[in-house]
Amino acid sequence: MYMKQKKLKEDGKRKAHAAEIAKEELVSKKRKREERRERYRKEDKLNRKKKVRRNSESS
């Protein structure tokens, strides 16, 4: 009886740990995605400014 309870407790800990790792990975992926989007936004903004300058210079 004691061993069965101990095994159930260990399984619960193992599952909780796996869930915590999965959650951390998900948060990490979301953070990386948001950082990538922000970087692309900045690059697009700079590129638009460069295009405006080129168009005004050629006119």
N, C-alpha and C positions, 0 to 999 in steps of 0.2 A: 504494500500500500504506500509506504513512504517513498519508494523509488518511483512509483507512478506519479506521485505529486511533484517530486523533484524534476522528473522529466518534463511534465507539463509546464512547470515554472521556467525551465531552461528554454523550452520551445517558445514560450511567450516572450522571453527576453530576446531570443534570436529574431523572432518576427518583428518585434519593436525596433531592434537595431537595424534590420533590413529596411523597414519603413522610414526610419530616420535618414538613412543613407540615400534612399530614393528621393526623399523630399529635398535634401541638400543638393542633389544633382539637378533636380527640377529648378530650384531657385538659382543655381549656378547657370543653367542654360538660359533662363529668362534674363538674368543680369547680363550675360554675354550678348544675347540678342539685342537688348536695349542699348548696350554700349556700341554695338555695331551700327544700329539704326542712327544713333546720335552722331557717330563719325560720318556716316553717309550724308546726313542732313548738313553737317558742316561743310563737307566737300562739295555738295551740290550748291550750297550758298556761295562758296568761293568761285565755283565754276560759272555761276550766273553773273557774278560781278565781273569776272574776266570777259565774258561774252559781251556784256554791256560796254565795257571799256573798248573792246575791239571794234564793236559796231560804231561807237562814237568817234573813234580815231579814223576809221575808213570813210566816214561821211564828209 
